[in-house]
Amino acid sequence: MGQSKYKRVLLKLSGQSFCEQGGFGIDGSQLESIAARIAEISKFGPQVAVVVGAGNFIRGEKFSAKTQIPRNTADYMGMLTTIINACALQETLEKMKSETRVMSAINVDAMCEPFILRRAMRHFEQGRIVILAGGTGNPFFTTDTCAALRAAELQADLLIKATKVDGVYSEDPEKNPKAKFFEKLTYHEVLEKNLRVMDASAISLCRDNKIPIVVINIFKKGNITKAICGEPVGTVISQD
């Protein structure tokens, strides 16, 4: 493998990346495995930002539907959980000698910095991995939308959507083994076919800002590195 094809990449990690598949909370071995792959990316040259989800603890919409807690409060609870994941990832990366900063859209001063674009750019210049927590800072928006928004703000050349499957399928491959796998898709096709790899607002943001998306299986070692080096892996979503 050669050098990175991209100057700046944004990796979207689901909360499920932090635990065993189907599990809950943070699993130490999973956390170390993910951190090692992120540390490896930076060795290939690109500036790296990471947006973390919260699904290993709570999903605001689902939690609200099952309880008396209103959606906006449930979403803020999810945002706080992303900070837990971000700090766990930061400490693990630092142990691996990768300098990082956690920046959050909601203020938790004891644990992380506020997200300020110019400060994030300065961290990139200093060779730091920037971990982005707190979602967009607003309820009713997913961390996928946050990833697309931050990718646009930070002028990322690539958004990597890390999942537990090999890419985008016509249906959930775990439920339907005959689901069709797509190697390439346009933004329009994702929206038209209602493929639920990311929500519509995230896809639209990437389309409008011409940010390609690569959807990969985070649990297969080497996939992230292949993506940043421009090698065929997962599903590519782009303009054409």
N, C-alpha and C positions, 0 to 999 in steps of 0.2 A: 504494500500500500504506500502511496505517495503522500504528498502534502495535501492539506485541506483545499478543496475547490472554492471555499467560501471564507470571507473575511470575518463575518460575525454570524453566529447561529443561535437560535433559541430552541431549547429543548423543553417540551411540555411533558411533565411526569404526572401520571395519575396517582392519587393516593394509594391505589392498589399496588403500585410499584414498591411500596415500603413494607409490604407483608406478603406472606405466602398467598398464592392464588386462592381466593375464597376466604381468606383470613381477616383478622381485625388488628388494628393498632400497628406498631412498628416491630418488625422482626430484625434482629441484629444482623444476621447473615445476609438478608435481602438488602438491607441498608448499605452494608459494606460492598456488596456486589454492584449495586447501582452507583455508589460513589466511585468505585474503581473505574467504571466505564466512563463516567463523566471526567475524572482526572485524566484518563487516557485521551479524551477528545482534545483537551487543551494542549497536549504534547504535539498535536498535528498542526498547530498554528492559529486556529480561529479564536476570536474572542467569544466567550460562552456565557449565555444567560440561561437560567433554568426557572421555569414557572412550575410550582408544585400545587397539586390538588389536595383534596381532603377526604376522598372516598373511603380511606382505610379507617376513618373514624365516623364521619357524618356526611350525609348529602342533604343539604338544606331543604330541597323540594320534597324529597321522600320523607324526611324526618317530620316536616311540618304536616304532611298528609296523615301521618300516623298519630299525631299528638295534638294538644291544644295550643301549641306554640305557633304563632303566625309566621308566615313565610319569610318576612324581612328579618325577624329575629333569628330564625333558623339559619338563614344565609349568613348572618354575621357570626353565628357560632361556627359555621364552616370556615369562614375567613380566619377566625382565631386558630382553628385547627391547622390551617395551612402554615401558620407560623411555627407550630410545634414541629411539623414535618421539615420545614425549612431549616430550623435550628439544629435538628438532629442531623440533617444532611450536611450542614456547615461544619459541625464538629467532626464528623466522620471524614470529610474532605480535608480539613485542616490537619488531622492526624496523618493523612496521606501526603502532606506537604504541599497541598494545593490551597493557595490563599483565596479566601472567599469573603463576600459581604452579603448579608441578608438585608433586603430592602422591602418594606411593606407599604401597601396602600392604606393601611389603617395604623394608627400610632400605638406602638407598644415599645416605648423608649428603652425599657430595661433590657430588651432582647434584640432589637434590630433598628436599622435606620429607616427614616421615611423615604419613599420612592421620590427622588428628584432626578429628572432626566440628565442634567449636566453632571451631577455627582456620579450617576451610573456610568456615563461615558468616561469620566475620570478613572473609575475603577477598572474599566476595560483597558485604558491606557497603561495602568499599573500592572496589568497582567492578571487581574483577579477574576474569578468566576463570580458572577452576580446571580444570587438566588432571589427570586421575586415571589413574595408572599402577600396574603391579604386579598387575593383576587383583584378586581378592579376597584375595590373599596366601596362598592355599591351592591345592594341586594338585587336579586332577579337576573344577575349575570353569572355565567359559568366561568370556571377557570380556563376553559377553552377560549372563550371570548377574551379573557385577560391575556392569554398567550398571543392571540392575534393582534390585540391592541398594543401590547408591549413590543411585539416584533415590528410593528409599524413605527412606533415611537423611537425605538432603538435602531431603526433602519437595518434590521437583520436581513441577511441574504437568503436565509432558509429557516423554515419552522419544522422541527422534527416532532411529530406526535408519537409518543411512545405508548404502545398498547400491549395487551397480552396475546394478540393474534398477529399473523404475519403481514397484515395490511388491511385493505378495504375489501369487503365481501358484499354480495348482493343481499345476504341475510347473515344472521349470527351463525358462524360456522360451528359453534359448540352445540347449537340447537338443530342445525341442518347441515350435515356433513357434505351435502351436494351443493351448497351455496357457491356461487361463482366468485372467483377471485379476480380482482382488477389490478393489472400492473400499472396502468396509467389512466387518469381521469382528468377532465377539465373541471374547473370550479362550477361551471354551468351544469355539467352532468351530475355532480354530487348533489346540487340543489334540486335539479329536475327529478332525479331518481329517489330523492329524500333519503340518501344514504347517511346514516346517523354516526358517521365517524367523528364529526364535530358539529356544533349547532350552527344554524344558518347564519347568524350574525358573525361568527368567527370566519366561516368560509367567505362571506361577503367582504369582510375587512381585508382578508388576504388577497382576494381577487382585485379589489380596488387599489391595493398598494403593490400588486404584482409580486407577492411573496410566495414562492413555491412551498408546498407542504410535502414532506415524506412521512408516510405512516409505516412504522416498523414494530416488530416484536421486541420489546425491551429485554425479554428474558433470554434471547439468543445472543450469546457473546459475539462481539464483532459487528453487530448490525449498525450501531451508532457510528462507528468508525467508517464503515462502508458508505453510509449516507453522506458524511461530510467530505469524503474523498470522491464523491460523484459516481460510485460504483452501483450497479443495479441491486436494489434491495427494497422490499416492501412495495408500497404503492406510492406513485408520484402524482400529486395533484397540482396542476398548473394551468396557464391560460390556454395552451393548445397541446 
